[in-house]
Every structure is written in C-alpha cells, then in structure tokens.
Amino acid sequence: EKPWIHPPALFEIPDVIQDSLSHQRSREAMPLGGTVLDIGCGGGIASFAITPPASHVIGVDEQQAMLDLYIANAEKYKVTSETVLGQWPAVAAITPVADVVTVFHVAFNVGDIVPFLAALNSHARKRVVIEVPVVHPMSNMNDGWQHFWNLIRPTVPVASDLISVLAEMGIKANIEYFESEILLDKKVDGANSFIRRRLCLPESRQNEVDAFIAENPLPERRKLAVIWWDIE
C-alpha cells in the first residue's frame, strides 16, 4: 500500500474554524472582496478561515477528490471558486494570481523547495502565508519506526530552516510560533489504519499497531510556525 496518503476524510473542515495566528496573518493582508490562492488546499481550511473578507477562492491540489471537497465548501461559505488540478509549481503557469497565497502543511512534502517558493512569491499581490509544524509532521511517529523497524528517524529539517532558504532567495520573511490541536488522524474512523500505512506495515499487523498506539498515544497538540512575507 502507498504509505504517503492524504485521504480526503482527514481534510474535512470543522463547522467552526478556530482562529489562529496563521489565519490572522492571512486576513490582515486581505482586501475586502479579495482573492485567496490556496496551494495544497485540501478541504480549504486556510481559504475559508478568511472568507470574508475574501470573496473568491482558488484551490490547487494534486487530488481531484480534494478539489471536489474544496468546491463544495466554497458553496457552503457562499463564495465563488475555481480549482487547478496538479502539483505546484508545475501548474503555476495556468494558475491565477491572487491577493494572498496560503500554503498550510505542504512545505515539508516538497523536494525542490526553491522553485516552489519562487512560484508562491510570483502569484501573490500582497502576502504569502505558510503554516508548517515546527518539526516534520511525521516525526511524531519516530518511536513507531524504531519499535517496528529499528530505524532512528531524523528530526530535521525544522521550520526555521525555511527562513534561511528564503533569505538566500532574497526574501525577508517573518516567522512566528504558536500551538494548536492536532486535527488530522483524530476524528475519523480507521485513523489507526492510516498510521499503519504511513509506517509501511501490512494490514496483517494492524493489531500490533493498535496496541502500540494504545501504549504510546500520539500527542494531542503541537507547535506550529507561520512564515509570511509581504510582496514589495
């Protein structure tokens, strides 16, 4: 089974989106009736936390199921929407420019980060807002990798490394820290099966994974970073 999965069920947005420092940084740069471009949008929590003041949302994702969810949520929030299917920045040329570009929990999945960031910068009229965990989001499974595979997993890179990359690109970005509840993997049926797949274990070992998680529960909260810069 492919381990690095992103099931749409994990990206359903809550009925009430809790405000966060990342949402605030996006909202304060958004003009009334403006547009948000959401890269790796999933269900669109980064978009719909700032509608209003935004009135038009653009979602980019490599899974059509995520974009279907995004469109449905746009209808729920009564804003206009458009979507682009594909990976960023490969689809940058066919993606519209927006007032604010949001990128939540995507950067750690990017192999070639410089062109990814450059395309974000070129598609924002006012601000780019990136939210990432302070450490790699899969590092909370390091104990599982050691238990099942006897592998010591790395704990780097970290969020602050992104500031260094941006500085080398000539972009002076800000970084701020806050703490938040972990939403993914917590509130859907079969959540442990997603964890098993991410640990590259077959279905026949699900009972072992369940027992391990019962004895070593994943954290309920984590430290996040919001990295943002204004377009000059």
Secondary structure in CASP SS format (residue, H / E / C, confidence):
PFRMAT SS
TARGET T0000
AUTHOR 0000-0000-0000
METHOD secondary structure of the structure
MODEL  1
E C 1.00
K C 1.00
P C 1.00
W C 1.00
I C 1.00
H C 1.00
P C 1.00
P H 1.00
A H 1.00
L H 1.00
F H 1.00
E C 1.00
I C 1.00
P C 1.00
D C 1.00
V C 1.00
I C 1.00
Q C 1.00
D C 1.00
S C 1.00
L H 1.00
S H 1.00
H H 1.00
Q H 1.00
R H 1.00
S H 1.00
R H 1.00
E H 1.00
A C 1.00
M C 1.00
P C 1.00
L C 1.00
G C 1.00
G C 1.00
T E 1.00
V E 1.00
L E 1.00
D E 1.00
I E 1.00
G C 1.00
C C 1.00
G C 1.00
G C 1.00
G C 1.00
I H 1.00
A H 1.00
S H 1.00
F H 1.00
A C 1.00
I C 1.00
T C 1.00
P C 1.00
P C 1.00
A C 1.00
S C 1.00
H E 1.00
V E 1.00
I E 1.00
G E 1.00
V E 1.00
D E 1.00
E C 1.00
Q C 1.00
Q H 1.00
A H 1.00
M H 1.00
L H 1.00
D H 1.00
L H 1.00
Y H 1.00
I H 1.00
A H 1.00
N H 1.00
A H 1.00
E H 1.00
K H 1.00
Y C 1.00
K C 1.00
V C 1.00
T E 1.00
S E 1.00
E E 1.00
T E 1.00
V E 1.00
L E 1.00
G C 1.00
Q C 1.00
W C 1.00
P C 1.00
A C 1.00
V C 1.00
A H 1.00
A H 1.00
I H 1.00
T C 1.00
P C 1.00
V C 1.00
A E 1.00
D E 1.00
V E 1.00
V E 1.00
T E 1.00
V E 1.00
F E 1.00
H C 1.00
V C 1.00
A H 1.00
F H 1.00
N H 1.00
V C 1.00
G C 1.00
D C 1.00
I H 1.00
V H 1.00
P H 1.00
F H 1.00
L H 1.00
A H 1.00
A H 1.00
L H 1.00
N H 1.00
S H 1.00
H C 1.00
A E 1.00
R E 1.00
K E 1.00
R E 1.00
V E 1.00
V E 1.00
I E 1.00
E E 1.00
V E 1.00
P E 1.00
V C 1.00
V E 1.00
H C 1.00
P H 1.00
M H 1.00
S H 1.00
N H 1.00
M H 1.00
N H 1.00
D H 1.00
G H 1.00
W H 1.00
Q H 1.00
H H 1.00
F H 1.00
W H 1.00
N C 1.00
L C 1.00
I C 1.00
R C 1.00
P C 1.00
T C 1.00
V C 1.00
P C 1.00
V E 1.00
A H 1.00
S H 1.00
D H 1.00
L H 1.00
I H 1.00
S H 1.00
V H 1.00
L H 1.00
A H 1.00
E H 1.00
M C 1.00
G C 1.00
I C 1.00
K C 1.00
A C 1.00
N E 1.00
I E 1.00
E E 1.00
Y E 1.00
F E 1.00
E E 1.00
S E 1.00
E E 1.00
I C 1.00
L C 1.00
L C 1.00
D C 1.00
K C 1.00
K C 1.00
V C 1.00
D C 1.00
G C 1.00
A H 1.00
N H 1.00
S H 1.00
F H 1.00
I H 1.00
R H 1.00
R H 1.00
R H 1.00
L C 1.00
C C 1.00
L C 1.00
P C 1.00
E H 1.00
S H 1.00
R H 1.00
Q H 1.00
N H 1.00
E H 1.00
V H 1.00
D H 1.00
A H 1.00
F H 1.00
I H 1.00
A H 1.00
E H 1.00
N C 1.00
P C 1.00
L C 1.00
P C 1.00
E C 1.00
R E 1.00
R E 1.00
K E 1.00
L E 1.00
A E 1.00
V E 1.00
I E 1.00
W E 1.00
W E 1.00
D E 1.00
I C 1.00
E C 1.00
END
